[in-house]
Amino acid sequence: MKYRNRTDIIAEMLESASGYSITKTKIMYKAYVPHEQISYYVQLLVENDLLSFTQETRHYHTTVKGQRFLESYNYMH
């Protein structure tokens, strides 16, 4: 796998959670983020309102702001 910067990792995480709810573990596997880093990135995305967390189901999904980030990211790539 090629080197990915922080923006690439965040985009892959948001992409994996867009369209439906997903657990932290599934985000980790779909975005290829090591267990040691997943909590940091998830907390960062939730704090910046790019990812939302539902306490009852313990699932995450990409917010509207996160979708706009993905659109900009994909446009620039």
C-alpha positions as CSV (number, residue, x, y, z in Angstrom):
1,M,0.0,0.0,0.0
2,K,1.3,3.5,-0.8
3,Y,1.9,6.1,1.7
4,R,-1.2,8.1,2.7
5,N,-1.3,11.4,4.4
6,R,-3.8,12.5,7.0
7,T,-6.3,13.8,4.4
8,D,-6.3,10.6,2.4
9,I,-7.0,8.6,5.6
10,I,-9.8,10.9,6.6
11,A,-11.4,10.7,3.2
12,E,-11.3,6.9,3.2
13,M,-12.9,6.9,6.6
14,L,-15.7,9.2,5.6
15,E,-16.2,7.3,2.4
16,S,-16.6,4.0,4.3
17,A,-19.3,5.6,6.5
18,S,-21.2,7.4,3.8
19,G,-24.6,6.1,2.9
20,Y,-25.3,4.0,5.9
21,S,-24.4,3.5,9.6
22,I,-21.2,1.6,10.4
23,T,-19.3,0.5,13.5
24,K,-15.8,1.8,14.4
25,T,-14.4,-1.7,13.6
26,K,-15.8,-1.7,10.1
27,I,-14.5,1.8,9.5
28,M,-11.1,0.5,10.6
29,Y,-11.1,-2.4,8.2
30,K,-12.6,-0.6,5.2
31,A,-10.3,2.4,5.5
32,Y,-7.2,0.3,6.4
33,V,-6.5,2.3,9.6
34,P,-4.6,0.6,12.4
35,H,-6.3,0.0,15.7
36,E,-3.8,2.3,17.4
37,Q,-5.0,5.2,15.3
38,I,-8.7,4.7,14.8
39,S,-9.8,6.2,18.0
40,Y,-7.8,9.4,17.4
41,Y,-9.3,9.8,13.9
42,V,-12.8,9.0,14.9
43,Q,-12.7,11.5,17.7
44,L,-11.2,14.2,15.4
45,L,-14.0,13.6,12.8
46,V,-16.8,13.7,15.4
47,E,-15.4,16.9,17.0
48,N,-15.3,18.6,13.6
49,D,-18.8,17.4,12.7
50,L,-17.6,15.3,9.7
51,L,-18.8,12.1,11.3
52,S,-21.7,11.6,13.7
53,F,-22.2,9.0,16.4
54,T,-25.4,7.4,17.5
55,Q,-25.1,6.3,21.1
56,E,-28.0,3.8,21.1
57,T,-26.7,1.7,18.2
58,R,-23.0,2.7,18.6
59,H,-22.8,3.4,14.8
60,Y,-21.2,6.2,12.9
61,H,-22.2,7.9,9.6
62,T,-20.9,10.7,7.5
63,T,-22.6,14.1,8.0
64,V,-23.6,16.6,5.4
65,K,-20.4,18.5,6.2
66,G,-18.4,15.3,5.7
67,Q,-20.1,14.7,2.3
68,R,-19.0,18.2,1.2
69,F,-15.5,17.4,2.3
70,L,-15.5,14.2,0.2
71,E,-16.9,16.1,-2.8
72,S,-14.1,18.7,-2.5
73,Y,-11.5,16.0,-1.9
74,N,-12.6,14.0,-4.9
75,Y,-12.7,17.1,-7.1
76,M,-9.1,18.0,-6.2
77,H,-7.9,14.4,-6.9
